[in-house]
Amino acid sequence: MYLGKGLSAISALAIGCIFTTAGLAQGKQLTTDDYARAEKFMNYNVNPLVYHSVSEPTWLPDGRFWYRDRGPEGVTFTLVDPAKGTKGPAFDHTKLANALTEA
C-alpha cells in the first residue's frame, strides 16, 4: 500500500511539473526591449570585453601550434611546443613592427 501512495505522489509531482512548465512557456509575450536586453549578451557584444581568450589555434606540421591572444595591450601571437612544454612569443613583435614601418 505504501508503494501505491509513493507512485501516486510521484505521478502527481510529474504532472504538476509538466503543467507548470507549459504554463510558464505560454505566460509571457516577449517584447522588443526583451530582445534588445538579450542582444547585449551576444558574443559580438561581449567578446571585446574579454581579455586573453584563445583565438583560432593553428597546428603546425611539427606538432607545435600558435594562437592569437587579445589582451589589454593589444594582440600578441604565442607559439606553444607541447612536446617540450614551452610557450613564448611566436616572433619578435617589436622587430616585425619596426621592419614593417621601414618598408
Secondary structure by P-SEA (a helix, b strand, c coil): caaaaaaaaaaaaaaaaaaaaaaaaacccccaaaaaaaacccccccccccccccccccccccccbbbbbbccccbbbbbbbccccccccccaaaaaaaaaaac
